[in-house]
């Protein structure tokens, strides 16, 4: 069976200046949103059908510009994702990718490190 993974990428600059709970909330918002938006997708159905074995990878980029560049690259390669825009501040905080087989999308994330 192909292993599905959901990547969540958070801005590292915010992770070092915001409370931990606020950062976790941003990642949860993005993850929940993308799963809802693609709830009828085959990968999402498989991913959520096996709740005990969901695989997420929480990574970081350095800045808002880096997050925007990653979002653009994902869009160019037709990788479905949700860029979470925090309100009322109206700025991007993180993004979450729809679950995909790891081999299909890992190239977009291999240079990123785990969120510290």
CNS distance restraints for C-alpha pairs under 8 A (distance, minus, plus):
assign (resid   2 and name CA) (resid 101 and name CA) 6.15 0.50 0.50
assign (resid   3 and name CA) (resid 101 and name CA) 5.59 0.50 0.50
assign (resid   3 and name CA) (resid 102 and name CA) 6.47 0.50 0.50
assign (resid   4 and name CA) (resid  43 and name CA) 7.45 0.50 0.50
assign (resid   4 and name CA) (resid  47 and name CA) 6.62 0.50 0.50
assign (resid   4 and name CA) (resid  54 and name CA) 7.75 0.50 0.50
assign (resid   4 and name CA) (resid  55 and name CA) 6.86 0.50 0.50
assign (resid   4 and name CA) (resid  99 and name CA) 5.78 0.50 0.50
assign (resid   4 and name CA) (resid 100 and name CA) 5.13 0.50 0.50
assign (resid   4 and name CA) (resid 101 and name CA) 4.38 0.50 0.50
assign (resid   4 and name CA) (resid 102 and name CA) 5.89 0.50 0.50
assign (resid   5 and name CA) (resid  54 and name CA) 7.35 0.50 0.50
assign (resid   5 and name CA) (resid  55 and name CA) 5.05 0.50 0.50
assign (resid   5 and name CA) (resid  56 and name CA) 5.61 0.50 0.50
assign (resid   5 and name CA) (resid  57 and name CA) 7.24 0.50 0.50
assign (resid   5 and name CA) (resid  99 and name CA) 5.16 0.50 0.50
assign (resid   5 and name CA) (resid 100 and name CA) 5.68 0.50 0.50
assign (resid   5 and name CA) (resid 101 and name CA) 6.18 0.50 0.50
assign (resid   5 and name CA) (resid 102 and name CA) 5.65 0.50 0.50
assign (resid   6 and name CA) (resid  55 and name CA) 6.38 0.50 0.50
assign (resid   6 and name CA) (resid  56 and name CA) 4.73 0.50 0.50
assign (resid   6 and name CA) (resid  57 and name CA) 6.34 0.50 0.50
assign (resid   6 and name CA) (resid  96 and name CA) 7.15 0.50 0.50
assign (resid   6 and name CA) (resid  97 and name CA) 5.76 0.50 0.50
assign (resid   6 and name CA) (resid  98 and name CA) 6.03 0.50 0.50
assign (resid   6 and name CA) (resid  99 and name CA) 4.41 0.50 0.50
assign (resid   6 and name CA) (resid 100 and name CA) 6.70 0.50 0.50
assign (resid   7 and name CA) (resid  56 and name CA) 5.73 0.50 0.50
assign (resid   7 and name CA) (resid  57 and name CA) 4.89 0.50 0.50
assign (resid   7 and name CA) (resid  58 and name CA) 6.10 0.50 0.50
assign (resid   7 and name CA) (resid  59 and name CA) 7.33 0.50 0.50
assign (resid   7 and name CA) (resid  96 and name CA) 5.83 0.50 0.50
assign (resid   7 and name CA) (resid  97 and name CA) 5.42 0.50 0.50
assign (resid   7 and name CA) (resid  98 and name CA) 7.79 0.50 0.50
assign (resid   7 and name CA) (resid  99 and name CA) 7.52 0.50 0.50
assign (resid   8 and name CA) (resid  27 and name CA) 6.57 0.50 0.50
assign (resid   8 and name CA) (resid  30 and name CA) 7.77 0.50 0.50
assign (resid   8 and name CA) (resid  31 and name CA) 7.02 0.50 0.50
assign (resid   8 and name CA) (resid  56 and name CA) 7.18 0.50 0.50
assign (resid   8 and name CA) (resid  57 and name CA) 6.16 0.50 0.50
assign (resid   8 and name CA) (resid  58 and name CA) 4.86 0.50 0.50
assign (resid   8 and name CA) (resid  59 and name CA) 6.18 0.50 0.50
assign (resid   8 and name CA) (resid  94 and name CA) 7.21 0.50 0.50
assign (resid   8 and name CA) (resid  95 and name CA) 5.74 0.50 0.50
assign (resid   8 and name CA) (resid  96 and name CA) 4.29 0.50 0.50
assign (resid   8 and name CA) (resid  97 and name CA) 6.41 0.50 0.50
assign (resid   9 and name CA) (resid  27 and name CA) 7.69 0.50 0.50
assign (resid   9 and name CA) (resid  58 and name CA) 5.82 0.50 0.50
assign (resid   9 and name CA) (resid  59 and name CA) 4.70 0.50 0.50
assign (resid   9 and name CA) (resid  60 and name CA) 5.10 0.50 0.50
assign (resid   9 and name CA) (resid  61 and name CA) 6.82 0.50 0.50
assign (resid   9 and name CA) (resid  67 and name CA) 7.85 0.50 0.50
assign (resid   9 and name CA) (resid  94 and name CA) 5.44 0.50 0.50
assign (resid   9 and name CA) (resid  95 and name CA) 5.32 0.50 0.50
assign (resid   9 and name CA) (resid  96 and name CA) 6.35 0.50 0.50
assign (resid  10 and name CA) (resid  15 and name CA) 7.45 0.50 0.50
assign (resid  10 and name CA) (resid  23 and name CA) 7.77 0.50 0.50
assign (resid  10 and name CA) (resid  27 and name CA) 6.95 0.50 0.50
assign (resid  10 and name CA) (resid  58 and name CA) 7.40 0.50 0.50
assign (resid  10 and name CA) (resid  59 and name CA) 6.26 0.50 0.50
assign (resid  10 and name CA) (resid  60 and name CA) 4.75 0.50 0.50
assign (resid  10 and name CA) (resid  61 and name CA) 6.33 0.50 0.50
assign (resid  10 and name CA) (resid  67 and name CA) 7.86 0.50 0.50
assign (resid  10 and name CA) (resid  93 and name CA) 6.31 0.50 0.50
assign (resid  10 and name CA) (resid  94 and name CA) 4.30 0.50 0.50
assign (resid  10 and name CA) (resid  95 and name CA) 6.68 0.50 0.50
assign (resid  10 and name CA) (resid 115 and name CA) 7.33 0.50 0.50
assign (resid  11 and name CA) (resid  15 and name CA) 6.39 0.50 0.50
assign (resid  11 and name CA) (resid  60 and name CA) 5.60 0.50 0.50
assign (resid  11 and name CA) (resid  61 and name CA) 5.17 0.50 0.50
assign (resid  11 and name CA) (resid  62 and name CA) 5.85 0.50 0.50
assign (resid  11 and name CA) (resid  63 and name CA) 5.53 0.50 0.50
assign (resid  11 and name CA) (resid  64 and name CA) 6.49 0.50 0.50
assign (resid  11 and name CA) (resid  67 and name CA) 6.80 0.50 0.50
assign (resid  11 and name CA) (resid  93 and name CA) 5.88 0.50 0.50
assign (resid  11 and name CA) (resid  94 and name CA) 5.94 0.50 0.50
assign (resid  12 and name CA) (resid  16 and name CA) 6.35 0.50 0.50
assign (resid  12 and name CA) (resid  60 and name CA) 5.39 0.50 0.50
assign (resid  12 and name CA) (resid  61 and name CA) 5.55 0.50 0.50
assign (resid  12 and name CA) (resid  62 and name CA) 4.87 0.50 0.50
assign (resid  12 and name CA) (resid  63 and name CA) 6.40 0.50 0.50
assign (resid  12 and name CA) (resid 115 and name CA) 7.20 0.50 0.50
assign (resid  13 and name CA) (resid  17 and name CA) 6.61 0.50 0.50
assign (resid  13 and name CA) (resid  62 and name CA) 5.86 0.50 0.50
assign (resid  13 and name CA) (resid  63 and name CA) 5.76 0.50 0.50
assign (resid  14 and name CA) (resid  18 and name CA) 5.52 0.50 0.50
assign (resid  14 and name CA) (resid  23 and name CA) 7.52 0.50 0.50
assign (resid  14 and name CA) (resid  93 and name CA) 7.53 0.50 0.50
assign (resid  15 and name CA) (resid  19 and name CA) 7.51 0.50 0.50
assign (resid  15 and name CA) (resid  20 and name CA) 7.03 0.50 0.50
assign (resid  15 and name CA) (resid  23 and name CA) 6.16 0.50 0.50
assign (resid  18 and name CA) (resid  22 and name CA) 6.47 0.50 0.50
assign (resid  18 and name CA) (resid  23 and name CA) 6.72 0.50 0.50
assign (resid  19 and name CA) (resid  23 and name CA) 6.65 0.50 0.50
assign (resid  20 and name CA) (resid  24 and name CA) 6.25 0.50 0.50
assign (resid  21 and name CA) (resid  25 and name CA) 6.11 0.50 0.50
assign (resid  22 and name CA) (resid  26 and name CA) 6.36 0.50 0.50
assign (resid  23 and name CA) (resid  27 and name CA) 6.47 0.50 0.50
assign (resid  24 and name CA) (resid  28 and name CA) 6.14 0.50 0.50
assign (resid  25 and name CA) (resid  29 and name CA) 6.08 0.50 0.50
assign (resid  26 and name CA) (resid  30 and name CA) 6.35 0.50 0.50
assign (resid  26 and name CA) (resid  84 and name CA) 7.34 0.50 0.50
assign (resid  26 and name CA) (resid  86 and name CA) 7.79 0.50 0.50
assign (resid  26 and name CA) (resid  93 and name CA) 6.75 0.50 0.50
assign (resid  26 and name CA) (resid  94 and name CA) 6.70 0.50 0.50
assign (resid  27 and name CA) (resid  31 and name CA) 6.08 0.50 0.50
assign (resid  27 and name CA) (resid  94 and name CA) 6.43 0.50 0.50
assign (resid  27 and name CA) (resid  95 and name CA) 7.32 0.50 0.50
assign (resid  27 and name CA) (resid  96 and name CA) 7.37 0.50 0.50
assign (resid  28 and name CA) (resid  32 and name CA) 5.91 0.50 0.50
assign (resid  29 and name CA) (resid  33 and name CA) 5.98 0.50 0.50
assign (resid  29 and name CA) (resid  84 and name CA) 7.27 0.50 0.50
assign (resid  30 and name CA) (resid  34 and name CA) 6.25 0.50 0.50
assign (resid  30 and name CA) (resid  82 and name CA) 6.09 0.50 0.50
assign (resid  30 and name CA) (resid  83 and name CA) 6.91 0.50 0.50
assign (resid  30 and name CA) (resid  84 and name CA) 5.40 0.50 0.50
assign (resid  30 and name CA) (resid  94 and name CA) 7.00 0.50 0.50
assign (resid  30 and name CA) (resid  95 and name CA) 5.80 0.50 0.50
assign (resid  30 and name CA) (resid  96 and name CA) 5.30 0.50 0.50
assign (resid  31 and name CA) (resid  35 and name CA) 6.30 0.50 0.50
assign (resid  31 and name CA) (resid  82 and name CA) 7.88 0.50 0.50
assign (resid  31 and name CA) (resid  95 and name CA) 7.76 0.50 0.50
assign (resid  31 and name CA) (resid  96 and name CA) 5.25 0.50 0.50
assign (resid  31 and name CA) (resid  97 and name CA) 7.50 0.50 0.50
assign (resid  32 and name CA) (resid  36 and name CA) 6.14 0.50 0.50
assign (resid  33 and name CA) (resid  37 and name CA) 6.05 0.50 0.50
assign (resid  33 and name CA) (resid  82 and name CA) 6.95 0.50 0.50
assign (resid  34 and name CA) (resid  38 and name CA) 6.16 0.50 0.50
assign (resid  34 and name CA) (resid  81 and name CA) 6.32 0.50 0.50
assign (resid  34 and name CA) (resid  82 and name CA) 5.55 0.50 0.50
assign (resid  34 and name CA) (resid  96 and name CA) 6.62 0.50 0.50
assign (resid  34 and name CA) (resid  97 and name CA) 6.82 0.50 0.50
assign (resid  34 and name CA) (resid  98 and name CA) 5.87 0.50 0.50
assign (resid  35 and name CA) (resid  39 and name CA) 5.54 0.50 0.50
assign (resid  35 and name CA) (resid  44 and name CA) 6.51 0.50 0.50
assign (resid  35 and name CA) (resid  98 and name CA) 6.49 0.50 0.50
assign (resid  38 and name CA) (resid  44 and name CA) 6.67 0.50 0.50
assign (resid  38 and name CA) (resid  98 and name CA) 7.33 0.50 0.50
assign (resid  39 and name CA) (resid  44 and name CA) 5.98 0.50 0.50
assign (resid  39 and name CA) (resid  45 and name CA) 6.68 0.50 0.50
assign (resid  40 and name CA) (resid  44 and name CA) 7.04 0.50 0.50
assign (resid  40 and name CA) (resid  45 and name CA) 6.66 0.50 0.50
assign (resid  41 and name CA) (resid  45 and name CA) 6.21 0.50 0.50
assign (resid  42 and name CA) (resid  46 and name CA) 6.23 0.50 0.50
assign (resid  43 and name CA) (resid  47 and name CA) 5.99 0.50 0.50
assign (resid  43 and name CA) (resid  99 and name CA) 6.06 0.50 0.50
assign (resid  43 and name CA) (resid 100 and name CA) 6.37 0.50 0.50
assign (resid  44 and name CA) (resid  48 and name CA) 6.03 0.50 0.50
assign (resid  44 and name CA) (resid  98 and name CA) 7.03 0.50 0.50
assign (resid  44 and name CA) (resid  99 and name CA) 6.01 0.50 0.50
assign (resid  45 and name CA) (resid  49 and name CA) 5.88 0.50 0.50
assign (resid  46 and name CA) (resid  50 and name CA) 6.76 0.50 0.50
assign (resid  47 and name CA) (resid  51 and name CA) 7.16 0.50 0.50
assign (resid  47 and name CA) (resid  54 and name CA) 6.19 0.50 0.50
assign (resid  47 and name CA) (resid  99 and name CA) 6.86 0.50 0.50
assign (resid  48 and name CA) (resid  54 and name CA) 7.26 0.50 0.50
assign (resid  50 and name CA) (resid  54 and name CA) 6.61 0.50 0.50
assign (resid  57 and name CA) (resid 114 and name CA) 7.56 0.50 0.50
assign (resid  58 and name CA) (resid 114 and name CA) 5.93 0.50 0.50
assign (resid  58 and name CA) (resid 115 and name CA) 5.94 0.50 0.50
assign (resid  59 and name CA) (resid 112 and name CA) 6.25 0.50 0.50
assign (resid  59 and name CA) (resid 113 and name CA) 5.55 0.50 0.50
assign (resid  59 and name CA) (resid 114 and name CA) 4.25 0.50 0.50
assign (resid  59 and name CA) (resid 115 and name CA) 4.68 0.50 0.50
assign (resid  60 and name CA) (resid 112 and name CA) 6.32 0.50 0.50
assign (resid  60 and name CA) (resid 113 and name CA) 6.08 0.50 0.50
assign (resid  60 and name CA) (resid 114 and name CA) 6.13 0.50 0.50
assign (resid  60 and name CA) (resid 115 and name CA) 4.95 0.50 0.50
assign (resid  60 and name CA) (resid 116 and name CA) 7.99 0.50 0.50
assign (resid  61 and name CA) (resid  66 and name CA) 5.96 0.50 0.50
assign (resid  61 and name CA) (resid  67 and name CA) 6.23 0.50 0.50
assign (resid  61 and name CA) (resid 112 and name CA) 6.69 0.50 0.50
assign (resid  61 and name CA) (resid 113 and name CA) 7.92 0.50 0.50
assign (resid  62 and name CA) (resid  66 and name CA) 6.33 0.50 0.50
assign (resid  62 and name CA) (resid  67 and name CA) 7.89 0.50 0.50
assign (resid  63 and name CA) (resid  67 and name CA) 6.35 0.50 0.50
assign (resid  64 and name CA) (resid  68 and name CA) 6.18 0.50 0.50
assign (resid  64 and name CA) (resid  92 and name CA) 6.78 0.50 0.50
assign (resid  64 and name CA) (resid  93 and name CA) 7.36 0.50 0.50
assign (resid  65 and name CA) (resid  69 and name CA) 6.17 0.50 0.50
assign (resid  66 and name CA) (resid  70 and name CA) 6.18 0.50 0.50
assign (resid  67 and name CA) (resid  71 and name CA) 6.16 0.50 0.50
assign (resid  67 and name CA) (resid  92 and name CA) 7.81 0.50 0.50
assign (resid  67 and name CA) (resid  94 and name CA) 7.07 0.50 0.50
assign (resid  67 and name CA) (resid  95 and name CA) 7.77 0.50 0.50
assign (resid  68 and name CA) (resid  72 and name CA) 6.18 0.50 0.50
assign (resid  69 and name CA) (resid  73 and name CA) 6.19 0.50 0.50
assign (resid  70 and name CA) (resid  74 and name CA) 6.14 0.50 0.50
assign (resid  70 and name CA) (resid 108 and name CA) 7.86 0.50 0.50
assign (resid  71 and name CA) (resid  75 and name CA) 6.13 0.50 0.50
assign (resid  71 and name CA) (resid  81 and name CA) 7.76 0.50 0.50
assign (resid  71 and name CA) (resid  83 and name CA) 6.98 0.50 0.50
assign (resid  71 and name CA) (resid  95 and name CA) 7.62 0.50 0.50
assign (resid  72 and name CA) (resid  76 and name CA) 6.12 0.50 0.50
assign (resid  73 and name CA) (resid  77 and name CA) 6.34 0.50 0.50
assign (resid  74 and name CA) (resid  78 and name CA) 6.10 0.50 0.50
assign (resid  74 and name CA) (resid  79 and name CA) 4.95 0.50 0.50
assign (resid  74 and name CA) (resid  80 and name CA) 7.25 0.50 0.50
assign (resid  74 and name CA) (resid  81 and name CA) 7.52 0.50 0.50
assign (resid  74 and name CA) (resid 108 and name CA) 7.54 0.50 0.50
assign (resid  75 and name CA) (resid  79 and name CA) 5.85 0.50 0.50
assign (resid  75 and name CA) (resid  80 and name CA) 7.10 0.50 0.50
assign (resid  75 and name CA) (resid  81 and name CA) 7.97 0.50 0.50
assign (resid  79 and name CA) (resid  97 and name CA) 7.34 0.50 0.50
assign (resid  79 and name CA) (resid  98 and name CA) 7.86 0.50 0.50
assign (resid  79 and name CA) (resid 105 and name CA) 7.76 0.50 0.50
assign (resid  80 and name CA) (resid  97 and name CA) 5.99 0.50 0.50
assign (resid  80 and name CA) (resid  98 and name CA) 5.75 0.50 0.50
assign (resid  81 and name CA) (resid  95 and name CA) 6.72 0.50 0.50
assign (resid  81 and name CA) (resid  96 and name CA) 5.48 0.50 0.50
assign (resid  81 and name CA) (resid  97 and name CA) 4.10 0.50 0.50
assign (resid  81 and name CA) (resid  98 and name CA) 5.67 0.50 0.50
assign (resid  82 and name CA) (resid  95 and name CA) 5.38 0.50 0.50
assign (resid  82 and name CA) (resid  96 and name CA) 5.40 0.50 0.50
assign (resid  82 and name CA) (resid  97 and name CA) 6.47 0.50 0.50
assign (resid  83 and name CA) (resid  92 and name CA) 6.68 0.50 0.50
assign (resid  83 and name CA) (resid  93 and name CA) 7.79 0.50 0.50
assign (resid  83 and name CA) (resid  94 and name CA) 6.09 0.50 0.50
assign (resid  83 and name CA) (resid  95 and name CA) 4.30 0.50 0.50
assign (resid  83 and name CA) (resid  96 and name CA) 6.76 0.50 0.50
assign (resid  84 and name CA) (resid  92 and name CA) 5.59 0.50 0.50
assign (resid  84 and name CA) (resid  93 and name CA) 5.98 0.50 0.50
assign (resid  84 and name CA) (resid  94 and name CA) 5.48 0.50 0.50
assign (resid  84 and name CA) (resid  95 and name CA) 5.56 0.50 0.50
assign (resid  84 and name CA) (resid  96 and name CA) 7.94 0.50 0.50
assign (resid  85 and name CA) (resid  90 and name CA) 5.75 0.50 0.50
assign (resid  85 and name CA) (resid  91 and name CA) 5.15 0.50 0.50
assign (resid  85 and name CA) (resid  92 and name CA) 4.21 0.50 0.50
assign (resid  85 and name CA) (resid  93 and name CA) 6.15 0.50 0.50
assign (resid  85 and name CA) (resid  94 and name CA) 7.72 0.50 0.50
assign (resid  86 and name CA) (resid  90 and name CA) 5.32 0.50 0.50
assign (resid  86 and name CA) (resid  91 and name CA) 5.55 0.50 0.50
assign (resid  86 and name CA) (resid  92 and name CA) 6.07 0.50 0.50
assign (resid  86 and name CA) (resid  93 and name CA) 6.46 0.50 0.50
assign (resid  87 and name CA) (resid  91 and name CA) 7.37 0.50 0.50
assign (resid 100 and name CA) (resid 104 and name CA) 6.75 0.50 0.50
assign (resid 100 and name CA) (resid 105 and name CA) 6.95 0.50 0.50
assign (resid 101 and name CA) (resid 105 and name CA) 7.16 0.50 0.50
assign (resid 102 and name CA) (resid 106 and name CA) 5.58 0.50 0.50
assign (resid 103 and name CA) (resid 107 and name CA) 7.97 0.50 0.50
assign (resid 105 and name CA) (resid 109 and name CA) 7.53 0.50 0.50
assign (resid 106 and name CA) (resid 110 and name CA) 5.96 0.50 0.50
